[in-house]
């Protein structure tokens, strides 16, 4: 599992971006990939897995910590 911080969350659209610890590029996250939460807040610390999607890396199994 990778840890990171929610950099941006667009609740109306249901997606956002997470900055993994020690990285400079953000990872896309969709609300369907959240685990036991329905939304994220900017600045919230999370734990997640990174998978390769056709558009680039994507966070899956995202959990608030």
Secondary structure, DSSP 4 states (H G I P E B T S, - for coil): -EEEEEEEEETTTTEEEEEETT-SSEEEEEGGGBSS-S---TT-EEEEEEEEETTEEEEEEEEE-
